[in-house]
């Protein structure tokens, strides 16, 4: 229900009555008229509606939106969730997260909805169910699957207004919007091979869904270029800049022979450039570097970063369009966002 303190008085004044009644059937009817008028309901004649709004503003009468939401089971809010199961140290300030959140927020607020942001470090079962049961949002967008694919599949059986940014996987029950990660990995390696690089290292995780697909693209790219896969050139690196830089520095210190790097993300690629520079290696003369994402920092690094570009504006629009379709009870299928190679100074 809606709470309108003094709303019967408001209504009576609007229609020229001199007395206010606080109870009884007429009060309930008056309250309904006032709430409808303040909501802009066309069932209330516009002159009367304007009078009620003017009097409400003058006397500080307000609609209790929390009570309204409880009655309608509608919050006019979309939840945006970052689940961290495999990379618990990753921050919301990660450049990729910031850009994706910004893109999603633009699309959501364009539809006159608010944004509720959750960062969830997954340490126990039932985390997603608890967010849903709290009913603080009309639908949920997840940035990344992390290692929660089975959880998402289970929830999707009964909860439909859910869209995930991530990889498309076999047996997937939930709607996912993501990039063609395999094609992106192949593009990166093909570019490096065409530039004459023969010992191409892969930097990053290889087990989370998107990482596994980019790693698969890396392996396919090597095979297509006639280059042998060397497990010694696969370097596990965390997603944060400092941890990635440390892992890459350790790899360089081993004396490994490599002349190019394909990194899982731009953050890791930028960490690689920093570590290589500190070690006295020139980029791209000694080692060419290619990232993945095309975050804003990529074009401003020294040298500017060659990367596989994900169209995040397109992706955010696709995610929100599909979520609102599902909120309306309409079908919405998974889709892939296009990728393209953006060549800059780190590889040529």
Secondary structure, DSSP 8 states (H G I E B T S, - for coil): ----TTHHHHHHHHTT-S----SSHHHHHHHHHHHHHHTT-TTS-HHHHHHHHHHHHHHT----HHHHHHHHT--SEEEEEEEESS-TT--TTSHHHHHHHHHHHHHHHHTT-EEEEEEEE--STTHHHHHHHHT--SEEEEE--TT-HHHHHHHHTT--SEEEES---TT--SEEEEE-HHHHHHHHHHHHHHTT---EEEES-SSSHHHHHHHHHHHHHHHHTT----GGGEE---SSHHHHHHHHHHHHHTT---SEEEESSHHHHHHHHHHHHHTT--TTTT-EEEEEE--GGGGGSSS--EEEEE-HHHHHHHHHHHHHHHHTT-----EEE-EEEE--TTT-
